[in-house]
Amino acid sequence: MSSSFDNSLTDPTGENREEKNRDDSNRPTDQRSLAEELAEVEAGLSRPAQSTDRSTAGDRLGIVAIKTPPLTLVEVAFLASTASLLWLVSYYLSIGPWMRILFPLPIALVYLRWGHRSSWMAAIVCGLLLSVLMGPYLSLLFFVPYALLGVQLGMMWHRRSPWLPSMILGTLLSTLGFFFRLSILSVFLGEDLWAYSTNRVADFIQWLLSVLVDWGWLGLDSLGQTNLTVVQVATVVIILCSDLVYLFTVHLAAWLLLGRLGNPIPDPPQWVQVLLEE
């Protein structure tokens, strides 16, 4: 009686007792909701890169799910450094022109494994790394066309495109990269390298005409009649044919190497398979 009377005197309305009872009843519920939120946040942090959804707890707490898992970052860094190392070794040691075949493959492998975002990331990392190691000029020579070519080939192989469309697009991109590099070199050297190239092609055409005249297939009046437009068109055709052969060798090397790494590209045409089997 005295305790109840004292409580009534200290808390005449009984509000403190009711608030205490509510707090005691809501405490397990709050603990459960907090545990559920933490579980949802952990699930959101462990989602793969393709997932773009946010967890409910992440929205309430202002946390965005990580879109790039650590394995992707590790492989992007490793393959980007591999491509940069190939370019570095090929430039300083001059091992051979066959290493050009391998330049686009690491970035294309990143596309096959992790998609376009990671491949662009690898291409940019290659450019930044080479700009630190070799300077912006040589870094730009690698980025155009080899890094861009790696992204393009990875996109076509990821979509299971046949060899011919992939080779045609790669040839056009490689030819544009050749003219870009030619213009950059002309600016740095202070000479018109396009005129030098056309002069070499004109000399080759004159030699070919002289051979045909010696064989009796052409008359003597055909010598010395080379036109500048014909020479320039012949130069572009020679560059396109060279890039087409280069893209064929890149496809062949990728078909032989990437399949063993668990990321095969589309099969070559039937006549290529027959030649390889023989």
BABASE-7235 format. One line per 10 residues: number of its first residue (from 1); their letters; for each residue z, x, y of C-alpha. Coordinates in steps of 0.05 Angstrom, whole numbers, m for minus. Example, Ala and Ser with C-alpha at 12.3 -4.5 7.8 and 13.67 -1.06 7.14 Angstrom:
BABASE-7235
1 = AS = 156/246/m90; 143/273/m21
This chain:
BABASE-7235
1 = MSSSFDNSLT = 0/0/0; 18/55/49; m45/96/33; m90/36/42; m54/19/105; m63/91/131; m137/90/114; m145/24/150; m111/55/210; m154/118/209
11 = DPTGENREEK = m219/81/191; m210/8/209; m283/m9/197; m291/28/131; m356/61/154; m336/131/132; m323/108/61; m391/73/58; m429/134/85; m393/178/35
21 = NRDDSNRPTD = m412/132/m22; m484/131/1; m487/206/5; m459/213/m65; m509/163/m93; m569/195/m57; m552/267/m74; m583/266/m145; m645/232/m119; m653/284/m64
31 = QRSLAEELAE = m645/340/m115; m698/309/m160; m747/300/m103; m737/371/m81; m749/396/m151; m812/354/m156; m837/382/m89; m825/453/m112; m862/440/m177; m921/410/m139
41 = VEAGLSRPAQ = m923/470/m92; m923/519/m150; m979/479/m184; m1020/482/m119; m1010/557/m113; m1035/568/m184; m1099/527/m177; m1166/563/m184; m1213/578/m127; m1257/517/m140
51 = STDRSTAGDR = m1201/469/m126; m1200/445/m54; m1145/392/m60; m1078/399/m28; m1014/382/m64; m972/326/m37; m913/371/m26; m959/422/8; m981/369/58; m910/350/73
61 = LGIVAIKTPP = m886/421/79; m948/447/115; m969/493/58; m1043/500/40; m1062/518/m32; m1090/587/m40; m1166/582/m53; m1178/654/m76; m1137/675/m137; m1115/748/m142
71 = LTLVEVAFLA = m1163/762/m199; m1222/744/m155; m1199/791/m100; m1190/847/m150; m1259/839/m180; m1292/831/m112; m1259/896/m88; m1276/933/m153; m1349/911/m155; m1359/922/m80
81 = STASLLWLVS = m1332/993/m86; m1378/1003/m147; m1440/983/m106; m1417/1027/m49; m1406/1086/m96; m1476/1078/m125; m1506/1080/m56; m1463/1139/m36; m1480/1180/m98; m1554/1164/m93
91 = YYLSIGPWMR = m1557/1185/m20; m1518/1250/m23; m1534/1275/m93; m1606/1249/m98; m1599/1236/m172; m1662/1196/m176; m1697/1134/m151; m1678/1096/m215; m1610/1083/m184; m1642/1034/m137
101 = ILFPLPIALV = m1647/987/m196; m1571/982/m199; m1556/971/m125; m1559/894/m125; m1526/884/m193; m1452/888/m175; m1458/836/m120; m1501/792/m165; m1447/797/m218; m1395/774/m168
111 = YLRWGHRSSW = m1438/712/m155; m1445/697/m229; m1370/702/m240; m1339/673/m177; m1393/638/m135; m1427/647/m68; m1364/656/m26; m1340/715/m66; m1410/747/m67; m1415/744/8
121 = MAAIVCGLLL = m1345/773/12; m1367/830/m33; m1430/843/9; m1389/846/73; m1337/891/41; m1393/938/19; m1419/940/90; m1351/954/120; m1334/1007/68; m1400/1044/76
131 = SVLMGPYLSL = m1394/1040/152; m1328/1078/146; m1353/1128/94; m1424/1140/118; m1431/1108/187; m1459/1042/211; m1531/1064/206; m1530/1080/131; m1486/1019/119; m1539/975/151
141 = LFFVPYALLG = m1593/1007/108; m1554/986/46; m1536/916/71; m1610/902/85; m1639/890/34; m1595/909/m25; m1532/870/m9; m1573/809/11; m1616/818/m51; m1553/817/m94
151 = VQLGMMWHRR = m1532/750/m65; m1602/721/m73; m1609/744/m145; m1539/720/m162; m1556/651/m134; m1621/646/m173; m1589/670/m238; m1530/624/m228; m1578/565/m223; m1614/590/m286
161 = SPWLPSMILG = m1679/598/m249; m1738/629/m286; m1757/701/m273; m1820/687/m233; m1789/646/m175; m1731/695/m172; m1778/754/m170; m1822/723/m116; m1763/707/m70; m1733/776/m83
171 = TLLSTLGFFF = m1800/809/m67; m1805/773/m1; m1734/791/17; m1744/863/m4; m1808/868/37; m1773/840/99; m1718/891/87; m1770/946/84; m1799/927/151; m1729/921/180
181 = RLSILSVFLG = m1711/991/155; m1778/1017/180; m1764/991/250; m1693/1019/250; m1719/1088/228; m1773/1085/281; m1722/1072/335; m1676/1129/312; m1732/1179/301; m1772/1160/363
191 = EDLWAYSTNR = m1837/1155/324; m1881/1097/300; m1872/1100/225; m1916/1039/215; m1975/1078/245; m1958/1136/199; m1958/1090/139; m2024/1059/157; m2055/1128/166; m2033/1148/96
201 = VADFIQWLLS = m2063/1084/68; m2127/1096/107; m2132/1166/76; m2121/1135/7; m2176/1084/19; m2224/1139/42; m2209/1179/m21; m2221/1117/m64; m2287/1103/m29; m2309/1174/m39
211 = VLVDWGWLGL = m2294/1169/m114; m2334/1105/m119; m2392/1137/m82; m2391/1196/m130; m2394/1148/m188; m2454/1113/m157; m2419/1047/m148; m2424/1048/m72; m2473/1078/m23; m2460/1133/27
221 = DSLGQTNLTV = m2459/1083/84; m2393/1055/59; m2356/1119/78; m2324/1119/146; m2326/1043/154; m2253/1027/143; m2227/974/189; m2157/976/219; m2143/904/198; m2164/919/127
231 = VQVATVVIIL = m2119/981/126; m2059/941/151; m2071/885/101; m2078/937/45; m2012/969/68; m1976/902/63; m2006/888/m5; m1984/956/m31; m1913/943/m6; m1911/875/m38
241 = CSDLVYLFTV = m1936/902/m105; m1884/958/m102; m1828/909/m88; m1852/863/m143; m1849/920/m194; m1780/938/m168; m1755/866/m176; m1782/864/m247; m1743/927/m265; m1680/897/m232
251 = HLAAWLLLGR = m1688/834/m274; m1698/875/m337; m1637/918/m324; m1595/857/m308; m1618/822/m372; m1598/883/m413; m1532/898/m378; m1501/833/m353; m1508/798/m419; m1462/850/m450
261 = LGNPIPDPPQ = m1411/835/m396; m1409/761/m413; m1452/737/m355; m1523/733/m381; m1582/717/m336; m1640/672/m358; m1684/699/m413; m1748/735/m394; m1817/707/m407; m1842/708/m478
271 = WVQVLLEE = m1890/765/m467; m1834/809/m441; m1792/793/m503; m1851/810/m548; m1861/877/m513; m1787/894/m519; m1786/875/m592; m1845/920/m606
